[in-house]
């Protein structure tokens, strides 16, 4: 059907008109037509307001260090259509992606004829399962939004992970932590263990009820396992990980206390896999954790001047971002370039960020959900607000040589993906 990747790109452009539709009916029908590839792989499902992508990366590298062929499904993508699907060698090749979409296309047409149009994200999810069935021993599936009604909630994992629960996507998931936790808890499956990050009592009460109904064992950070930070410097962090009588030292190269939490969740996940019959070498797993670099999460992309990209896109995300920034760059002049989706809590995010920067440049990017510069201007209060309607020009205004100041780019993972592609 499709001979070139460019044809596939045009096809996906044509699917954008079907938008984003929560619910599992379409993905189940599409997967059934494809002979249910999701039933032919072992996988972990990861949900949470923040930290999903980082936790997936830690587990991925630990498994690869143990010789496991790993498939990764992630969202949003930092590298176009193919940036959702990886194996241990990297992003899915254009030729393979083209072949798989050609394989799916007749079934998409069948559902279209029944006025049950699969969305762009549903098609990519189905493509990921087909790819992993062929090329992976094991898969890590990151939820897109929420969990219970998210497209990725279409398979039975051998382990579920919920990194945290905070306010985000309130138009779809509700405004209360209980409502958001209810959606996240939907990835917990019958008799299947779940690793849980730090939670408010309100969120944990919902997750506990779900786990009890499903007879799912829970391993919660702070109870079943914990960490204590030993060193926290700009180029590495060291911490002790402990669970019962099990205690050992862990080194990671990523910044921020939140990455220690994510790495701790990853280690607990590996321990659960071991208890389910996986043979893993601890030293190899710890080496994999240490080797982990996470694109778009407090990622230093230039050094003179320092330019850091961070995908902080909700209130909890910006708090974690500023905590890390102030610990790593305590006495440096700081400037921010910001663009975000208009359905985020822009008032909170910008009010919080305004306390930390000498100047804030507001910009926008091409996406139907992107906030305009004018919308951002309406909610920001800061003595030095700059505007640039062209984000590429805003990035070009960063000086070539200046080791006295730091520039930070945040607000949306989609936005920093654009910036990353230019600066890389």
C-alpha positions as CSV (number, residue, x, y, z in Angstrom):
1,X,0.0,0.0,0.0
2,X,2.7,2.5,1.1
3,X,6.0,2.5,-0.8
4,X,7.7,5.4,1.0
5,X,7.7,6.8,4.5
6,X,6.6,10.2,3.2
7,X,3.4,8.6,2.1
8,X,2.9,7.3,5.6
9,X,3.5,10.8,7.0
10,X,0.8,12.2,4.7
11,X,-1.6,9.4,5.7
12,X,-1.2,10.3,9.4
13,X,-1.8,14.0,8.6
14,X,-5.1,12.9,7.1
15,X,-6.0,11.1,10.3
16,X,-5.6,14.2,12.5
17,X,-9.2,15.2,11.7
18,X,-10.4,12.3,13.9
19,X,-8.8,14.0,16.9
20,X,-8.2,12.4,20.3
21,X,-11.0,10.2,21.5
22,X,-10.7,8.4,24.9
23,X,-12.1,4.9,25.0
24,X,-10.9,1.4,24.1
25,X,-13.5,0.1,21.6
26,X,-11.7,1.1,18.5
27,X,-8.2,-0.1,19.6
28,X,-9.6,-3.5,20.7
29,X,-11.4,-3.9,17.3
30,X,-8.3,-2.9,15.4
31,X,-6.0,-5.3,17.4
32,X,-8.5,-8.1,17.0
33,X,-8.4,-7.7,13.2
34,X,-4.6,-7.9,13.5
35,X,-4.8,-11.2,15.4
36,X,-4.2,-9.6,18.8
37,X,-0.4,-9.0,18.8
38,X,-0.6,-7.5,22.3
39,X,-1.3,-11.0,23.6
40,X,1.9,-12.4,22.2
41,X,4.4,-10.3,24.2
42,X,5.3,-9.7,27.9
43,X,5.1,-6.1,28.9
44,X,5.0,-3.5,31.7
45,X,2.4,-0.7,31.6
46,X,3.5,2.6,33.1
47,X,1.1,5.5,34.0
48,X,1.5,8.6,36.1
49,X,1.3,12.4,35.9
50,X,5.1,12.8,35.6
51,X,8.1,10.5,35.5
52,X,6.7,7.8,33.2
53,X,9.2,8.3,30.4
54,X,12.2,8.5,32.8
55,X,11.1,5.3,34.7
56,X,10.7,3.5,31.3
57,X,14.3,4.6,30.3
58,X,15.8,3.3,33.5
59,X,14.1,-0.1,33.2
60,X,14.9,-0.3,29.5
61,X,18.7,0.2,30.0
62,X,18.8,-2.2,33.0
63,X,17.1,-4.9,30.9
64,X,19.3,-4.2,27.8
65,X,22.4,-4.5,30.1
66,X,21.1,-8.0,30.9
67,X,20.9,-8.9,27.3
68,X,17.1,-8.6,27.0
69,X,15.7,-7.3,23.6
70,X,13.4,-4.5,24.7
71,X,10.6,-2.7,22.9
72,X,9.6,0.8,24.1
73,X,6.4,2.7,23.4
74,X,6.4,6.3,24.6
75,X,4.3,9.4,24.3
76,X,4.6,12.2,23.4
77,X,7.2,11.7,20.7
78,X,10.4,13.8,20.6
79,X,11.1,12.6,17.0
80,X,8.0,12.6,14.8
81,X,5.9,9.6,14.1
82,X,8.7,7.1,14.6
83,X,9.7,8.6,18.0
84,X,6.9,6.7,19.7
85,X,8.4,3.2,19.0
86,X,11.9,2.0,19.9
87,X,13.7,-1.2,20.3
88,X,17.1,-1.7,22.0
89,X,18.9,-0.6,18.8
90,X,17.0,2.7,18.6
91,X,13.9,4.2,16.8
92,X,11.9,2.0,14.5
93,X,13.3,2.3,10.9
94,X,11.3,4.1,8.3
95,X,11.2,1.0,6.1
96,X,9.8,-1.1,9.0
97,X,7.3,1.5,10.0
98,X,6.1,1.9,6.4
99,X,5.7,-1.9,6.1
100,X,3.7,-2.2,9.3
101,X,1.4,0.7,8.5
102,X,0.8,-1.0,5.1
103,X,-0.1,-4.1,7.0
104,X,-2.6,-2.3,9.2
105,X,-4.1,-0.1,6.5
106,X,-6.8,-2.5,5.1
107,X,-8.2,-2.9,8.6
108,X,-8.2,0.8,9.2
109,X,-10.2,1.1,5.9
110,X,-12.6,-1.6,7.2
111,X,-13.2,0.3,10.5
112,X,-13.6,3.6,8.5
113,X,-16.3,2.1,6.4
114,X,-18.1,1.3,9.6
115,X,-17.8,4.9,10.8
116,X,-15.5,3.7,13.6
117,X,-12.4,5.7,12.6
118,X,-9.2,4.7,14.4
119,X,-7.3,7.8,15.6
120,X,-3.7,8.6,14.8
121,X,-2.6,7.4,18.3
122,X,-4.6,4.2,18.1
123,X,-2.9,3.3,14.8
124,X,0.6,4.0,16.2
125,X,-0.2,1.9,19.3
126,X,-1.3,-1.0,17.1
127,X,1.8,-0.6,15.0
128,X,4.0,-0.8,18.2
129,X,2.5,-4.1,19.3
130,X,3.0,-5.6,15.8
131,X,6.6,-4.4,15.9
132,X,7.3,-5.7,19.4
133,X,5.8,-9.1,18.5
134,X,8.5,-9.5,15.8
135,X,11.5,-7.8,17.4
136,X,11.3,-7.7,21.2
137,X,11.5,-10.2,24.1
138,X,9.8,-7.7,26.4
139,X,8.0,-4.3,26.0
140,X,7.6,-1.2,28.1
141,X,4.4,0.6,27.3
142,X,4.0,4.2,28.5
143,X,0.4,5.4,28.9
144,X,-0.6,8.5,26.8
145,X,-3.1,10.2,29.1
146,X,-4.7,8.8,32.3
147,X,-4.8,5.1,32.1
148,X,-8.3,3.5,32.4
149,X,-9.6,4.9,29.1
150,X,-6.2,5.5,27.5
151,X,-5.6,3.7,24.2
152,X,-2.6,1.8,25.7
153,X,-4.8,0.1,28.3
154,X,-5.6,-2.7,25.8
155,X,-3.3,-5.5,27.1
156,X,-2.6,-7.5,30.2
157,X,0.8,-6.5,31.6
158,X,2.9,-8.7,33.9
159,X,3.5,-5.5,36.0
160,X,1.8,-2.1,36.3
161,X,3.6,1.1,37.5
162,X,2.0,4.3,38.6
163,X,4.7,6.9,39.1
164,X,2.6,9.6,40.8
165,X,-0.7,11.4,40.7
166,X,-1.0,15.2,40.3
167,X,-3.2,17.6,38.4
168,X,-3.0,17.4,34.6
169,X,-5.4,16.9,31.6
170,X,-8.2,18.1,33.9
171,X,-10.6,18.4,31.0
172,X,-10.4,14.7,30.5
173,X,-9.4,13.3,33.9
174,X,-11.2,15.6,36.2
175,X,-10.0,18.3,38.6
176,X,-9.8,16.3,41.8
177,X,-6.8,14.0,42.7
178,X,-9.4,11.2,43.4
179,X,-10.7,11.5,39.8
180,X,-7.2,11.5,38.3
181,X,-6.1,8.6,40.5
182,X,-9.2,6.6,39.4
183,X,-8.0,7.0,35.8
184,X,-4.4,6.0,36.6
185,X,-5.5,3.1,38.7
186,X,-7.3,1.7,35.7
187,X,-4.0,0.1,34.5
188,X,-4.0,-2.2,37.5
189,X,-5.0,-5.7,36.4
190,X,-6.3,-8.8,38.0
191,X,-3.7,-10.7,40.2
192,X,-1.0,-8.5,38.7
193,X,1.6,-6.7,40.9
194,X,1.7,-2.9,40.8
195,X,4.7,-0.6,41.8
196,X,3.4,2.7,43.1
197,X,5.4,6.0,43.6
198,X,4.9,8.6,46.4
199,X,1.2,9.4,46.6
200,X,-1.1,11.7,48.6
201,X,-3.4,9.9,50.9
202,X,-6.3,11.0,48.7
203,X,-4.8,9.4,45.6
204,X,-3.5,6.3,47.4
205,X,-6.9,5.5,48.9
206,X,-8.3,5.2,45.3
207,X,-5.4,3.1,44.1
208,X,-5.6,0.8,47.2
209,X,-9.3,0.1,46.5
210,X,-8.6,-0.7,42.9
211,X,-5.8,-3.1,43.9
212,X,-8.0,-4.8,46.5
213,X,-10.8,-5.3,43.9
214,X,-8.2,-6.8,41.5
215,X,-6.3,-8.8,44.1
216,X,-3.2,-7.0,42.9
217,X,-0.1,-6.9,45.2
218,X,1.1,-3.3,45.8
219,X,4.7,-2.2,46.2
220,X,4.7,1.4,47.3
221,X,7.6,3.8,47.6
222,X,8.1,4.7,51.2
223,X,6.6,1.4,52.4
224,X,7.7,-1.7,50.5
225,X,10.9,0.1,49.4
226,X,12.7,3.4,49.8
227,X,15.8,5.5,49.1
228,X,18.2,7.8,50.9
229,X,20.3,10.3,48.9
230,X,24.1,10.2,49.5
231,X,25.4,12.7,47.0
232,X,23.6,15.2,44.8
233,X,26.0,17.1,42.5
234,X,25.8,18.5,39.0
235,X,27.1,15.4,37.1
236,X,25.8,12.5,39.2
237,X,23.6,11.4,42.1
238,X,24.2,8.6,44.5
239,X,21.6,7.0,46.7
240,X,21.0,3.9,48.8
241,X,18.1,1.7,47.7
242,X,16.5,-0.5,50.4
243,X,13.7,-3.0,50.5
244,X,13.6,-5.2,53.6
245,X,17.0,-6.8,54.0
246,X,18.0,-5.8,50.4
247,X,20.2,-2.7,50.4
248,X,22.7,-1.4,47.9
249,X,24.2,1.8,46.4
250,X,23.0,3.3,43.1
251,X,24.6,5.9,40.9
252,X,22.7,7.8,38.2
253,X,23.9,10.6,35.9
254,X,20.5,12.4,35.7
255,X,19.7,15.5,37.8
256,X,16.9,16.1,40.3
257,X,15.5,14.3,43.3
258,X,12.6,13.2,41.2
259,X,15.0,11.1,39.1
260,X,16.1,9.3,42.2
261,X,12.4,8.5,42.8
262,X,12.0,7.3,39.2
263,X,15.1,5.2,39.4
264,X,13.9,3.7,42.7
265,X,10.6,2.7,41.0
266,X,12.6,1.1,38.2
267,X,14.7,-1.0,40.6
268,X,11.5,-2.2,42.4
269,X,10.1,-3.1,39.0
270,X,13.2,-5.1,38.2
271,X,12.9,-6.9,41.6
272,X,9.3,-7.8,40.9
273,X,10.4,-9.2,37.5
274,X,13.0,-11.3,39.2
275,X,10.3,-12.7,41.5
276,X,8.3,-13.6,38.4
277,X,11.1,-15.7,36.9
278,X,13.3,-13.2,35.1
279,X,17.0,-13.8,35.6
280,X,18.7,-10.4,36.1
281,X,22.3,-9.6,37.3
282,X,22.2,-6.7,39.8
283,X,25.6,-5.2,38.7
284,X,24.5,-5.2,35.1
285,X,21.2,-3.6,36.0
286,X,22.9,-0.9,38.1
287,X,25.3,-0.2,35.2
288,X,22.3,0.2,32.9
289,X,20.8,2.7,35.3
290,X,24.0,4.7,35.4
291,X,24.3,4.8,31.6
292,X,20.8,6.3,31.3
293,X,20.5,9.6,29.7
294,X,16.9,11.0,29.3
295,X,16.1,13.3,26.3
296,X,14.1,16.3,27.2
297,X,14.3,15.8,31.0
298,X,16.6,18.5,32.4
299,X,18.8,17.8,29.4
300,X,21.8,20.0,28.9
301,X,22.0,20.6,25.2
302,X,24.7,23.3,25.2
303,X,27.4,24.4,27.6
304,X,28.5,27.9,26.6
305,X,26.0,29.3,27.4
306,X,24.3,26.5,29.3
307,X,21.0,25.6,27.6
308,X,18.8,23.2,29.4
309,X,15.6,21.6,28.0
310,X,13.0,20.3,30.3
311,X,9.5,18.9,29.5
312,X,7.8,20.4,32.6
313,X,4.2,20.7,31.3
314,X,2.1,20.8,34.5
315,X,2.2,22.2,38.0
316,X,4.1,19.2,39.5
317,X,6.5,19.3,36.6
318,X,7.4,22.9,37.0
319,X,8.0,22.5,40.7
320,X,10.3,19.6,40.1
321,X,12.1,21.6,37.3
322,X,12.7,24.6,39.5
323,X,13.8,22.4,42.5
324,X,16.5,20.8,40.3
325,X,17.5,24.1,38.6
326,X,18.1,25.9,41.9
327,X,20.1,23.0,43.3
328,X,22.3,22.6,40.2
329,X,22.6,26.3,39.1
330,X,22.4,28.1,42.4
331,X,24.3,31.4,41.6
332,X,23.8,31.8,37.9
333,X,21.7,34.3,36.0
334,X,18.8,32.5,34.5
335,X,16.6,33.2,31.5
336,X,13.5,31.2,30.4
337,X,11.9,30.5,27.0
338,X,8.4,29.2,27.4
339,X,5.6,27.8,25.3
340,X,2.8,25.5,26.3
341,X,-0.5,23.9,25.5
342,X,-3.5,26.2,26.2
343,X,-5.4,23.5,28.1
344,X,-2.7,23.4,30.8
345,X,-2.8,25.4,34.1
346,X,-0.9,28.3,32.6
347,X,-1.6,30.7,35.4
348,X,0.0,28.5,38.1
349,X,2.9,27.5,35.9
350,X,3.9,31.0,34.9
351,X,3.3,32.4,38.3
352,X,5.6,29.8,39.8
353,X,8.3,30.2,37.1
354,X,8.3,33.9,37.4
355,X,10.0,33.7,40.8
356,X,13.2,32.2,39.3
357,X,14.2,34.0,36.1
358,X,15.7,37.4,35.2
359,X,13.7,37.3,32.0
360,X,11.0,35.2,30.5
361,X,10.5,35.0,26.7
362,X,7.0,33.8,25.7
363,X,6.6,32.1,22.3
364,X,4.4,29.6,20.6
365,X,4.7,26.6,18.2
366,X,2.6,24.9,15.5
367,X,0.1,22.7,17.2
368,X,-3.7,23.0,17.5
369,X,-3.5,22.9,21.3
370,X,-0.6,25.5,21.5
371,X,-1.3,28.6,23.5
372,X,-0.8,31.9,21.6
373,X,1.7,34.5,22.9
374,X,-1.3,36.7,23.7
375,X,-2.9,34.0,25.9
376,X,0.4,33.6,27.8
377,X,0.7,37.4,28.2
378,X,-2.7,37.5,29.8
379,X,-1.7,35.4,32.8
380,X,2.0,36.3,33.4
381,X,3.3,38.8,36.0
382,X,7.0,39.4,35.6
383,X,9.2,42.6,35.4
384,X,11.0,41.5,32.2
385,X,8.6,39.6,29.8
386,X,9.7,39.3,26.2
387,X,7.7,38.0,23.3
388,X,8.5,36.3,20.1
389,X,5.8,34.7,17.9
390,X,8.4,32.6,16.1
391,X,10.0,30.1,18.5
392,X,12.9,29.5,16.1
393,X,13.8,33.2,16.3
394,X,13.5,33.1,20.1
395,X,16.1,30.2,20.2
396,X,18.4,32.1,17.8
397,X,18.4,35.0,20.3
398,X,20.4,32.9,22.7
399,X,23.9,34.3,22.5
400,X,26.7,32.2,21.0
401,X,29.2,32.6,23.9
402,X,28.4,33.5,27.4
403,X,29.4,31.4,30.4
404,X,27.8,33.7,32.9
405,X,24.2,32.9,32.2
406,X,21.9,29.9,31.7
407,X,19.0,29.5,29.4
408,X,16.1,27.1,30.1
409,X,13.4,26.0,27.6
410,X,10.2,24.4,29.0
411,X,6.4,24.4,29.1
412,X,5.6,21.5,26.7
413,X,7.2,18.3,25.6
414,X,6.0,19.0,22.1
415,X,7.7,22.4,22.2
416,X,11.0,21.2,23.5
417,X,11.0,18.3,21.0
418,X,11.0,21.0,18.3
419,X,13.7,22.9,20.0
420,X,15.8,19.8,20.5
421,X,15.7,18.9,16.9
422,X,17.0,22.3,15.9
423,X,19.8,22.5,18.5
424,X,20.8,18.9,18.1
